[in-house]
């Protein structure tokens, strides 16, 4: 069965037109909605999701399901949800196609990286996972700007005419107000392009998008990763080894400590990159890296948000 995972933003054609034109098989479409910007933006995105659900069913005969992305700027949450969605489809025996043409970049990168991580982690199923992008035939922003320029010119002519011969029903002040609004909007568009400013997210204006490249993790490596995920940072690898020995009811010996040190090295920057080690005196503080945190989150059972 062919499943398409489609994050919905403010595009319609790019999410369904290529599938119809190329006569692609789509048995199931998973549509993801997210809150982006103003309430008007949210309602518009919901409208598109409803329209897409109807057209995926009518034009492609696909079963559709809709999920919610609670925060489109939360890369970790989007990655986790993508990982869970794709994993569920693979375990159902389906081939998965992930569309990354729409939604904010955080979501697109999260879904693309989650798909790539599963290709690496589940090598035997890598041919069952695909990511794809569709380029638009044209962008509407510049055409909208040109239309506003034409309306600005018309409003200017009307304002001049009203000065000479004020009409009875139309208010000159209203024309002037709309003219100034059009001038301000075009000035911002000409100066800044299609967006304004930089949004602060979780105390920063920069959202790091880590490239996750999961690899097969051995059972003892799993124990260490989950322990770090549960307890957080340890002041030394010895402290981590001691805590792990207590949890496993094993004797804390030099042999066990050496095994933990060796495994942490394999999980560290020179190995799989799931663990960070920071020198602290004669010891190394040990904690999960960003990729390690994602690994723990995506390998812990969680329910999807409907």
BAZA-218720 format. One record per atom (N, C-alpha, C): residue in three letters; x, y, z. Coordinates in pm, whole numbers, padded with zeros to 5 digits, always signed. Each point is the difference from the previous one (the first is absolute). Layout:
BEGIN
alaXYZ ...
END
This chain:
BEGIN
unk+00085-00119+00000 unk-00085+00119+00000 unk+00088+00125+00000 unk-00038+00100-00077 unk+00076+00124-00012 unk-00060+00107+00091 unk+00078+00045+00098 unk-00045+00103+00093 unk+00079+00128-00024 unk-00070+00112-00012 unk+00064+00130-00016 unk-00022+00083+00126 unk+00110+00045+00059 unk-00004+00086+00118 unk+00015+00144-00049 unk-00100+00082+00027 unk-00007+00134-00062 unk-00019+00107+00107 unk+00107+00069+00044 unk-00017+00117+00086 unk-00068+00112-00078 unk-00108+00055+00052 unk-00080+00101-00070 unk+00036+00138+00049 unk+00039+00090-00092 unk+00028+00138+00035 unk-00101+00091-00067 unk+00048+00080-00097 unk-00088+00091-00071 unk-00004-00032-00149 unk+00043-00120-00036 unk+00000-00042-00140 unk-00108-00105-00022 unk-00055-00001-00120 unk-00094-00105-00039 unk+00058-00081-00116 unk+00028+00067-00112 unk+00042-00071-00122 unk+00120-00091+00022 unk+00102+00050+00070 unk+00124-00078+00013 unk-00018-00127+00083 unk-00111-00009+00073 unk-00022-00115+00086 unk-00080-00111-00066 unk-00070+00033-00108 unk-00083-00102-00065 unk+00015-00003-00151 unk+00025+00116-00063 unk+00008+00005-00147 unk+00103-00096-00058 unk+00124-00007+00055 unk+00098-00091-00061 unk-00043-00146+00007 unk-00073-00036+00104 unk-00045-00138+00014 unk-00109-00033-00101 unk-00087+00098-00025 unk-00106-00020-00100 unk+00060-00002-00141 unk+00088+00097-00030 unk+00056+00011-00134 unk+00090-00118-00036 unk+00077-00048+00100 unk+00088-00115-00026 unk-00069-00134+00020 unk-00129+00006+00034 unk-00080-00120+00022 unk+00064-00094+00102 unk+00041+00061+00110 unk+00061-00077+00109 unk-00107-00076+00078 unk+00037-00113+00050 unk-00089-00077+00086 unk+00006+00056+00142 unk-00112+00038+00052 unk-00009+00048+00139 unk-00115-00075+00066 unk+00034-00095+00085 unk-00102-00077+00070 unk-00043+00070+00129 unk+00094+00073+00060 unk-00029+00066+00128 unk+00076+00130+00006 unk-00066+00106+00044 unk+00063+00131+00016 unk-00013+00045+00144 unk+00113+00032+00061 unk+00001+00052+00137 unk+00027+00149-00007 unk-00098+00081+00034 unk+00011+00145-00009 unk+00027+00057+00138 unk+00102+00084+00009 unk+00040+00058+00129 unk-00025+00150+00000 unk-00081+00044+00095 unk-00031+00142+00013 unk+00078+00059+00116 unk+00039+00126-00014 unk+00071+00067+00108 unk-00044+00144+00013 unk+00017+00053+00121 unk-00033+00140+00024 unk+00116+00087-00043 unk-00021+00082-00103 unk+00106+00086-00053 unk-00049+00144-00003 unk+00061+00086+00084 unk-00030+00142-00006 unk-00136+00036+00059 unk-00071+00090-00068 unk-00124+00056+00050 unk-00114-00102-00007 unk-00112+00035+00064 unk-00118-00085-00004 unk-00052-00016-00141 unk+00013+00106-00080 unk-00041-00008-00140 unk+00083-00103-00075 unk+00132-00002+00028 unk+00087-00099-00062 unk-00040-00142+00041 unk-00031-00018+00128 unk-00039-00132+00051 unk-00126-00047-00070 unk-00099+00089-00010 unk-00126-00038-00064 unk+00021-00032-00147 unk+00087+00076-00066 unk+00027-00026-00142 unk+00065-00136-00018 unk+00096-00033+00088 unk+00066-00131-00007 unk-00100-00112+00023 unk-00091+00017+00096 unk-00102-00101+00026 unk-00091-00018-00120 unk-00034+00111-00065 unk-00083-00006-00120 unk+00069-00081-00109 unk+00130+00025-00020 unk+00074-00075-00101 unk+00006-00148+00036 unk+00019-00031+00127 unk+00006-00141+00042 unk-00133-00071-00028 unk-00111+00068+00026 unk-00131-00059-00029 unk-00017-00023-00149 unk+00039+00100-00080 unk-00012-00011-00146 unk+00090-00113-00053 unk+00122-00008+00053 unk+00092-00106-00044 unk-00054-00138+00037 unk-00058-00013+00120 unk-00056-00129+00041 unk-00108-00044-00097 unk-00088+00094-00038 unk-00107-00031-00094 unk+00056-00040-00136 unk+00099+00076-00049 unk+00052-00026-00134 unk+00091-00122-00007 unk+00072-00031+00108 unk+00076-00126+00001 unk-00095-00119-00012 unk-00116+00012+00064 unk-00098-00108-00008 unk-00066-00005-00137 unk-00042+00117-00052 unk-00076+00004-00125 unk+00086-00019-00124 unk+00121+00061-00001 unk+00085-00006-00120 unk+00092-00120-00003 unk+00041-00047+00118 unk+00097-00109+00006 unk-00053-00126+00068 unk-00121+00009+00053 unk-00059-00115+00066 unk+00073-00041+00127 unk+00065+00097+00065 unk+00083-00030+00117 unk-00079+00012+00129 unk+00029-00088+00092 unk-00047+00016+00137 unk+00080+00114+00062 unk-00064+00088+00074 unk+00072+00114+00059 unk-00013+00001+00151 unk+00103+00053+00063 unk+00001+00016+00144 unk+00068+00132+00030 unk-00050+00073+00100 unk+00056+00131+00032 unk+00055-00001+00143 unk+00121+00055+00015 unk+00063+00012+00130 unk+00037+00146+00025 unk+00025+00031+00125 unk+00034+00136+00039 unk+00147+00008+00040 unk+00070+00099-00055 unk+00134+00036+00047 unk-00019+00114+00099 unk+00022-00028+00128 unk-00036+00098+00102 unk+00087+00125-00004 unk+00123-00010-00048 unk+00089+00116-00007 unk+00092-00018-00120 unk-00027+00076-00106 unk+00076-00019-00124 unk+00144+00050+00011 unk+00033+00071+00108 unk+00137+00046+00018 unk+00079-00088+00097 unk-00062-00107+00047 unk+00067-00094+00089 unk+00060-00112-00085 unk+00129+00015-00034 unk+00065-00098-00086 unk-00003-00139+00062 unk+00032-00009+00129 unk+00006-00130+00067 unk-00136-00069+00000 unk-00105+00077+00029 unk-00134-00059-00001 unk-00042-00045-00138 unk+00032+00081-00103 unk-00035-00037-00137 unk+00078-00123-00045 unk+00129-00006+00039 unk+00083-00116-00035 unk-00060-00126+00063 unk-00036+00011+00128 unk-00054-00115+00071 unk-00130-00048-00064 unk-00087+00094-00035 unk-00127-00038-00059 unk+00021-00062-00138 unk+00093+00057-00079 unk+00030-00057-00131 unk+00055-00142+00015 unk+00092-00017+00093 unk+00062-00131+00023 unk-00107-00103+00037 unk-00092+00038+00089 unk-00105-00092+00044 unk-00095-00033-00116 unk-00038+00101-00077 unk-00092-00022-00112 unk+00061-00094-00104 unk+00123+00028-00040 unk+00065-00081-00103 unk+00023-00142+00051 unk+00044-00012+00126 unk+00021-00133+00059 unk-00128-00082+00000 unk-00111+00063+00039 unk-00128-00071+00004 unk-00039-00050-00139 unk+00024+00082-00102 unk-00034-00042-00136 unk+00090-00113-00046 unk+00128+00006+00030 unk+00093-00107-00037 unk-00039-00131+00067 unk-00035+00008+00128 unk-00036-00121+00073 unk-00133-00058-00048 unk-00081+00082-00067 unk-00123-00050-00061 unk+00026-00056-00139 unk+00126+00005-00043 unk+00038-00055-00130 unk-00020+00096-00116 unk-00011+00129+00029 unk-00028+00098-00104 unk+00127+00068-00051 unk-00005+00048-00123 unk+00106+00084-00056 unk-00035+00145+00031 unk+00097+00078+00045 unk-00029+00135+00051 unk+00066+00106-00087 unk-00079+00099-00038 unk+00048+00115-00076 unk-00025+00125+00084 unk+00106+00078+00026 unk-00010+00118+00086 unk+00017+00125-00086 unk-00104+00083-00005 unk+00002+00124-00078 unk+00057+00112+00087 unk+00109+00064-00045 unk+00062+00107+00079 unk-00011+00135-00072 unk-00104+00016-00084 unk-00013+00122-00079 unk-00063+00115+00078 unk-00078-00031+00103 unk-00073+00104+00072 unk+00039+00001+00147 unk-00070+00082+00078 unk+00025+00018+00143 unk+00129+00078+00026 unk+00013+00057+00121 unk+00125+00070+00035 unk+00119-00092-00011 unk+00118+00059-00019 unk+00122-00079-00023 unk+00028-00097+00115 unk-00036+00040+00124 unk+00026-00090+00112 unk-00070-00134-00021 unk-00124+00004-00047 unk-00076-00123-00022 unk+00056-00077-00118 unk+00028+00071-00110 unk+00053-00068-00119 unk+00132-00070+00029 unk+00092+00070+00069 unk+00128-00061+00034 unk-00019-00115+00098 unk-00089+00017+00096 unk-00023-00106+00099 unk-00051-00127-00067 unk-00094+00016-00091 unk-00057-00117-00067 unk+00102-00064-00094 unk+00077+00082-00071 unk+00102-00055-00090 unk+00107-00073+00080 unk+00044+00058+00111 unk+00104-00064+00082 unk-00051-00126+00069 unk-00125+00001+00042 unk-00058-00121+00061 unk-00005-00113-00102 unk-00040+00033-00123 unk-00004-00102-00105 unk+00140-00054-00028 unk+00098+00091-00007 unk+00138-00041-00026 unk+00052-00088+00114 unk-00031+00037+00123 unk+00046-00078+00114 unk-00054-00142-00003 unk-00126-00013-00039 unk-00059-00133-00008 unk+00059-00080-00117 unk+00039+00069-00107 unk+00068-00070-00109 unk+00131-00062+00047 unk+00070+00073+00088 unk+00127-00049+00052 unk-00023-00109+00104 unk-00096+00026+00089 unk-00023-00091+00111 unk-00065-00131-00045 unk-00088+00009-00097 unk-00072-00119-00049 unk+00044-00025-00145 unk+00126-00036-00013 unk+00061-00011-00132 unk-00076-00095-00092 unk-00058-00104+00056 unk-00071-00098-00083 unk-00128+00058-00060 unk-00046+00113+00055 unk-00123+00062-00050 unk+00024+00135-00066 unk+00125+00032-00027 unk+00031+00134-00051 unk-00066+00028-00134 unk-00024-00104-00083 unk-00066+00021-00128 unk-00149+00029+00016 unk-00051-00017+00123 unk-00141+00026+00028 unk-00025+00142+00046 unk+00107+00079+00015 unk-00012+00136+00054 unk+00048+00100-00106 unk-00080+00102-00026 unk+00034+00101-00101 unk-00035+00139+00054 unk+00083+00097-00032 unk-00036+00141+00021 unk-00004+00068-00136 unk-00091+00094-00017 unk-00009+00067-00131 unk-00045+00145+00016 unk+00033+00078-00101 unk-00028+00143-00003 unk-00059+00034-00136 unk-00091+00096-00005 unk-00057+00047-00126 unk+00018+00151-00010 unk+00057+00046-00109 unk+00018+00144-00021 unk-00128+00061-00057 unk-00035+00121+00041 unk-00120+00065-00055 unk+00025+00049-00142 unk-00105+00005-00079 unk+00012+00056-00136 unk+00021+00151+00007 unk-00060+00064+00098 unk+00023+00144+00019 unk-00033+00036+00144 unk+00055+00112+00045 unk-00028+00052+00133 unk-00099+00115-00012 unk-00093+00009+00094 unk-00105+00101-00008 unk+00038+00131+00067 unk+00107+00001+00083 unk+00031+00121+00076 unk+00023+00121-00091 unk+00082-00018-00104 unk+00032+00114-00087 unk-00123+00044-00080 unk-00084-00096-00040 unk-00122+00037-00072 unk-00094+00078+00091 unk-00010-00044+00127 unk-00083+00073+00095 unk+00053+00141+00021 unk+00131+00014+00008 unk+00061+00132+00018 unk-00031+00090-00119 unk+00009-00055-00121 unk-00030+00080-00120 unk-00145+00042-00003 unk-00089-00089+00047 unk-00142+00036+00005 unk-00023+00112+00101 unk+00068-00006+00115 unk-00013+00107+00100 unk+00054+00131-00057 unk+00108-00007-00079 unk+00053+00123-00063 unk-00105+00061-00092 unk-00070-00083-00078 unk-00104+00051-00090 unk-00113+00062+00080 unk-00038-00065+00112 unk-00106+00055+00083 unk+00044+00131+00066 unk+00129+00008+00036 unk+00052+00123+00059 unk-00012+00115-00100 unk+00034-00027-00125 unk-00009+00105-00103 unk-00145+00044-00020 unk-00091-00098+00001 unk-00142+00032-00016 unk-00051+00083+00118 unk+00040-00039+00121 unk-00044+00075+00118 unk+00054+00142-00002 unk+00123+00017-00050 unk+00058+00134-00010 unk-00080+00086-00097 unk-00042-00058-00112 unk-00081+00073-00097 unk-00135+00039+00061 unk-00060-00095+00074 unk-00128+00029+00064 unk+00014+00111+00103 unk+00109-00005+00078 unk+00022+00103+00102 unk+00013+00137-00064 unk+00073+00008-00113 unk+00014+00128-00070 unk-00134+00048-00054 unk-00080-00095-00053 unk-00131+00038-00056 unk-00093+00049+00110 unk+00010-00063+00120 unk-00087+00041+00110 unk+00034+00141+00047 unk+00126+00037-00012 unk+00038+00135+00041 unk-00070+00103-00087 unk-00017-00031-00130 unk-00063+00093-00093 unk-00153-00005+00005 unk-00053-00124+00017 unk-00145-00017-00003 unk-00040-00109+00099 unk-00009+00030+00130 unk-00031-00102+00101 unk-00134-00067-00029 unk-00006-00135+00001 unk-00126-00071-00025 unk-00090+00005+00122 unk-00124-00035-00023 unk-00095+00006+00110 unk+00006-00120+00092 unk+00023-00120-00057 unk-00010-00122+00079 unk+00135-00050+00054 unk+00108+00018-00075 unk+00131-00048+00042 unk+00070+00102+00089 unk+00069-00050+00102 unk+00071+00087+00093 unk+00145+00017-00048 unk+00043+00121-00027 unk+00139+00023-00042 unk+00102-00053+00101 unk-00034+00012+00131 unk+00092-00048+00102 unk+00023-00150-00011 unk-00105-00073-00039 unk+00014-00144-00014 unk+00094-00035-00117 unk-00013+00070-00109 unk+00089-00021-00114 unk+00144+00030+00040 unk+00020+00111+00070 unk+00135+00039+00043 unk+00060-00104+00094 unk-00084-00054+00089 unk+00047-00102+00095 unk+00046-00126-00074 unk-00080-00045-00098 unk+00037-00120-00075 unk+00125+00026-00086 unk+00013+00121-00051 unk+00118+00035-00081 unk+00126-00005+00085 unk-00005+00057+00121 unk+00116-00001+00088 unk+00036-00142+00043 unk-00103-00082+00025 unk+00024-00139+00038 unk+00071-00076-00112 unk-00045+00021-00123 unk+00062-00065-00115 unk+00145+00047-00018 unk+00024+00129+00019 unk+00136+00055-00012 unk+00092-00062+00106 unk-00048-00009+00124 unk+00081-00056+00109 unk+00033-00146-00026 unk-00100-00075-00043 unk+00021-00143-00026 unk+00101-00022-00111 unk-00011+00077-00108 unk+00094-00014-00111 unk+00141+00044+00039 unk+00008+00102+00085 unk+00131+00045+00045 unk+00069-00110+00081 unk-00077-00068+00087 unk+00057-00111+00076 unk+00039-00116-00091 unk-00084-00029-00098 unk+00029-00109-00093 unk+00127+00030-00080 unk+00014+00124-00049 unk+00117+00036-00080 unk+00128-00001+00084 unk-00014+00033+00129 unk+00118+00007+00086 unk+00039-00135+00058 unk-00100-00081+00037 unk+00027-00122+00077 unk-00033-00129-00071 unk-00073+00003-00109 unk-00041-00125-00064 unk-00131-00050+00058 unk-00017-00132+00005 unk-00129-00058+00037 unk-00016-00023+00150 unk+00105+00021+00080 unk-00011-00018+00144 unk+00060+00119+00073 unk-00036+00013+00128 unk+00048+00112+00081 unk+00055-00052+00132 unk+00117+00046+00037 unk+00054-00028+00131 unk+00052-00142+00017 unk+00039-00030+00125 unk+00050-00133+00037 unk-00068-00040+00130 unk-00073-00109-00001 unk-00079-00043+00115 unk+00090-00065+00105 unk-00021+00035+00126 unk+00073-00062+00109 unk-00073-00127+00043 unk+00074-00110+00008 unk-00057-00129+00038 unk+00084-00058+00112 unk-00065-00023+00114 unk+00069-00055+00117 unk+00126+00079+00037 unk-00013+00132-00002 unk+00109+00086+00044 unk+00110+00023-00102 unk-00018-00046-00123 unk+00103+00019-00102 unk-00066+00027-00134 unk+00072+00076-00083 unk-00049+00026-00136 unk+00056-00100-00100 unk+00079-00094+00049 unk+00060-00102-00086 unk-00047-00137+00047 unk-00062-00076-00088 unk-00042-00137+00031 unk+00096-00094-00070 unk+00080-00070+00080 unk+00096-00093-00059 unk-00074-00122-00055 unk+00037-00042-00120 unk-00061-00115-00064 unk+00105-00111-00011 unk+00012-00082+00104 unk+00104-00104-00003 unk-00028-00104-00106 unk+00104-00049-00064 unk-00014-00104-00099 unk+00013-00134+00071 unk-00109-00071+00011 unk-00001-00128+00069 unk+00036-00112-00097 unk+00093-00081+00039 unk+00040-00114-00081 unk+00010-00120+00091 unk-00114-00058+00033 unk-00004-00110+00095 unk+00069-00123-00058 unk+00060-00077+00088 unk+00059-00127-00038 unk-00050-00105+00098 unk+00024-00125-00031 unk-00045-00106+00090 unk+00068+00014+00135 unk-00079-00011+00105 unk+00050+00016+00136 unk-00008-00135+00070 unk+00112-00040+00060 unk+00006-00129+00069 unk-00069+00008+00136 unk-00043-00115+00054 unk-00077+00000+00125 unk+00065+00076+00116 unk+00131-00019+00022 unk+00063+00071+00111 unk+00008+00150-00029 unk+00017+00037-00126 unk-00002+00141-00037 unk-00138+00059+00028 unk-00105-00078-00027 unk-00135+00046+00029 unk-00017+00030+00149 unk+00052-00089+00085 unk-00011+00021+00144 unk+00062+00133+00042 unk+00116+00030-00056 unk+00069+00124+00036 unk-00077+00121-00051 unk-00050-00007-00122 unk-00075+00113-00055 unk-00127+00025+00081 unk-00073-00105+00033 unk-00123+00020+00078 unk+00031+00049+00141 unk+00113-00043+00058 unk+00039+00047+00132 unk+00032+00149-00003 unk+00072+00042-00103 unk+00030+00143-00015 unk-00128+00080-00027 unk-00090-00060-00077 unk-00127+00067-00026 unk-00084+00014+00125 unk+00009-00098+00089 unk-00080+00001+00123 unk+00060+00090+00106 unk+00133-00005+00017 unk+00064+00071+00111 unk+00070+00129-00042 unk+00021+00020-00128 unk+00067+00121-00046 unk+00151-00011+00007 unk+00066+00109+00033 unk+00146+00005-00002 unk+00062-00069+00122 unk+00112-00070-00026 unk+00081-00057+00108 unk+00134+00073+00003 unk+00052+00022+00122 unk+00125+00074+00014 unk+00120-00077-00053 unk-00012-00132-00010 unk+00110-00081-00052 unk-00056-00129-00055 unk+00078-00068-00083 unk-00041-00129-00053 unk-00005-00102+00113 unk+00088+00014+00099 unk-00001-00091+00116 unk-00132+00011+00075 unk-00050+00124+00015 unk-00128+00019+00069 unk-00112-00065-00079 unk+00005+00013-00133 unk-00099-00065-00086 unk+00007-00152+00015 unk+00123-00053-00001 unk+00018-00145+00013 unk-00053-00051+00133 unk+00026+00075+00106 unk-00048-00039+00132 unk-00152-00002+00006 unk-00064+00103-00056 unk-00146+00007+00000 unk-00059-00113-00084 unk+00065-00031-00110 unk-00049-00106-00087 unk+00014-00137+00067 unk+00111-00021+00071 unk+00020-00126+00072 unk-00109-00020+00105 unk-00033+00107+00073 unk-00106-00011+00101 unk-00134-00036-00064 unk-00027+00063-00113 unk-00128-00025-00067 unk-00009-00143-00052 unk+00114-00054-00044 unk+00003-00136-00056 unk+00026-00106+00106 unk+00018+00044+00126 unk+00035-00092+00109 unk+00128-00079-00030 unk+00095+00072-00060 unk+00130-00061-00030 unk+00106+00057+00094 unk+00104-00078+00020 unk+00110+00046+00083 unk+00080+00104-00077 unk+00032+00110+00068 unk+00076+00107-00065 unk+00149-00035+00006 unk+00049-00058-00106 unk+00140-00043-00007 unk+00074+00083-00102 unk+00133-00013-00002 unk+00081+00069-00101 unk-00040-00046-00140 unk-00034-00128-00012 unk-00040-00053-00129 unk-00129+00066-00049 unk-00098+00014+00093 unk-00127+00062-00038 unk+00022+00148-00035 unk+00080+00069+00080 unk+00030+00141-00026 unk+00067+00016-00136 unk+00095-00088-00032 unk+00069+00007-00129 unk-00098-00023-00115 unk-00095-00090+00021 unk-00101-00026-00103 unk-00084+00124-00027 unk-00036+00071+00108 unk-00079+00123-00016 unk+00083+00107-00071 unk+00126+00016+00040 unk+00087+00101-00062 unk+00015-00029-00150 unk+00023-00125-00034 unk+00016-00040-00140 unk-00128+00029-00079 unk-00114-00033+00060 unk-00127+00020-00069 unk-00031+00148-00018 unk+00029+00081+00103 unk-00022+00145-00010 unk+00089+00058-00109 unk+00122-00049-00011 unk+00088+00045-00109 unk-00062-00030-00136 unk-00058-00118-00013 unk-00064-00038-00128 unk-00121+00088-00029 unk-00066+00046+00106 unk-00118+00086-00017 unk+00036+00148-00011 unk+00126+00034+00022 unk+00043+00139+00006 unk+00025+00063-00136 unk+00059+00120+00000 unk+00022+00076-00124 unk+00082-00075-00106 unk+00094-00081+00043 unk+00079-00074-00097 unk-00067-00126-00049 unk-00119-00031+00056 unk-00072-00120-00040 unk-00136+00035-00059 unk-00105-00037+00072 unk-00135+00019-00053 unk-00056+00139+00026 unk+00063+00076+00088 unk-00041+00139+00022 unk-00121+00018+00089 unk-00039-00102+00077 unk-00117+00010+00085 unk+00031+00057+00137 unk+00128+00005+00036 unk+00042+00044+00134 unk+00102+00111-00012 unk-00012+00101+00086 unk+00098+00108+00009 unk+00081-00016+00128 unk+00129+00030-00009 unk+00087-00009+00118 unk+00076+00132+00012 unk-00011+00063+00117 unk+00064+00128+00025 unk+00103-00017+00112 unk+00123+00039-00029 unk+00107-00017+00099 unk-00028+00086+00122 unk+00013-00061+00118 unk-00027+00068+00126 unk+00101-00049+00102 unk+00112+00071+00011 unk+00109-00046+00084 unk+00060-00126-00058 unk+00005-00106+00080 unk+00054-00127-00047 unk-00111-00091-00054 unk-00121+00049+00003 unk-00114-00080-00045 unk-00064+00062-00124 unk-00101-00069-00053 unk-00075+00049-00114 unk-00149-00005+00033 unk-00062+00118+00000 unk-00145+00002+00014 unk-00061-00067-00122 unk-00098-00084+00023 unk-00056-00082-00107 unk-00150+00024-00009 unk-00046+00029-00119 unk-00143+00024-00021 unk-00035-00035-00145 unk-00130-00005-00027 unk-00045-00027-00136 unk+00025+00122-00089 unk+00038-00026-00123 unk+00004+00107-00100 unk-00142+00025-00050 unk-00018+00100-00085 unk-00133+00025-00055 unk-00051-00122-00075 unk+00089-00064-00077 unk-00040-00118-00074 unk-00032-00114+00097 unk+00076-00009+00109 unk-00029-00101+00100 unk-00136+00020+00064 unk-00034+00125+00028 unk-00132+00030+00056 unk-00110-00042-00096 unk+00021+00027-00130 unk-00099-00040-00100 unk-00011-00152-00006 unk+00114-00068+00011 unk-00005-00147-00004 unk-00083-00052+00117 unk+00023+00053+00120 unk-00074-00047+00117 unk-00149+00030-00016 unk-00031+00121-00046 unk-00141+00038-00016 unk-00071-00088-00101 unk+00066-00031-00110 unk-00066-00076-00106 unk+00000-00150+00026 unk+00075-00044+00102 unk-00001-00142+00032 unk-00074-00026+00131 unk-00076+00098+00042 unk-00089-00014+00115 unk-00142+00008-00050 unk-00084-00093+00038 unk-00138-00003-00050 unk-00073+00126+00041 unk-00060+00065-00101 unk-00080+00121+00023 unk-00121-00005-00089 unk-00111+00067+00045 unk-00120+00002-00080 unk+00004+00122-00091 unk-00050-00016-00124 unk-00008+00113-00091 unk-00114+00092+00042 unk+00019+00129-00030 unk-00104+00099+00034 unk-00101+00006-00113 unk-00125-00027+00028 unk-00103+00009-00102 unk-00074+00132+00011 
END
